[in-house]
Amino acid sequence: MTNRAFAVEAPCTLLTLLSEEFGEPRLAKVLGTEHRVPPHLWDAALVGPLMDFLGRPGKEFRARLVHLGWQLSERSHPPPPELPLIIEALHSGSLIVDDIEDESHERRGAPALHRRYGLPRALNAGNFLYFWALELLTRLNLPPITELALQRAFIRTLLACHQGQALDLAVDVTRLAQTEVKPTVSAVTRLKTGKLCELAAQMGALAGGASQSKARAIADFGRELGVGLQMLDDLGGLNSERRAHKGHEDLRHARPTWPWAWAAEALSTHAYGKMQMLGRAVSTGSEHPEALASQLRAALGGRGRAASHEQLATALLRLSEAVPEPRALAELEHELARLEQSYE
């Protein structure tokens, strides 16, 4: 049975849109026919790396949030097929840049883009996707006031994501005071994953013509859902063998993640201090990340799973109070349960 609240019915993909972007008609319009560049040069410079990355399988969760926002605005027809792809372009760009800044080795089952094509081309490709997403927004023929609202939301989101990334890169969680850990982790999460998911839900609601109050409630749900998603993602990096490489990467870089926040709440000052000392040893390479991961797992028990579930349940409850759509909300509740299970 198809889950209608999260159904995606897009006849085009980012790959088809990218092919059109670098097709002869579009390039002639941008450059003029006298400046024709051989296709193989575009392939080497930009199209090839992007086709590689965008062709890798992803969850497309944020695209489904766009559909949810549209459906909760009570539109009877589907959104423009390009609308949910815009947020995926923006998210893909952020992943490429994050991988560079985190010195990651792989993404979506293949080498990180900067490992395969070099840092300069990967960085340019990631930045291209940010601006391409904004340009695609102008081609939807939305009412001018709606387009302006979405452009402003985009800009606010990009600013917030860069603020969050700055904290994420600069903070050494093993050097924070115990009382500083959870507020810092929460801020990073809300500025990055939270704001991007907020934008996804808000895009669907605004483009769907939702009232200001309803669009705000849907956007707030997207943000709180994003926080829950990051909790699950951080926890998966600690507990899942399949995702252990990402969890170990975060531990080596002493990133402010939710397992550290929960440990700071659960442990005594002495025990947490010892955990931080082990974390510093992992950062210097004198201890393996799994030594720290195992201690964090022991310290947390079921705390992380319970906190993630409460975050998602509370987000759904607040949405149901503001947007009473029983059928869509029931389907959404089922989807969230499936999402939680996917991280086990």
Secondary structure, DSSP 8 states (H G I E B T S, - for coil): ---GGG----S--HHHHHHHHTSHHHHHHHH-GGG---HHHHIIIIIHHHHHHHTS----HHHHHHHHHHHHTT-SS---THHHHHHHHHHHHHHHHHHHHHT-SEETTEE-HHHHH-HHHHHHHHHHHHHHHHHHHTTS---HHHHHHHHHHHHHHHHHHHHHHHHHHH--GGGS-HHHHHHHHHHHHIIIIIHHHHHHHHHHHHHTT--HHHHHHHHHHHHHHHHHHHHHHHHHHHH-STTHHHHHHHHHTT---HHHHHHHHHS-HHHHHHHHHHHHHHHHTSS-HHHHHHHHHHHHTTHHHHHHHHHHHHHHHHHHHHS--HHHHHHHHHHHHHHHHHT-
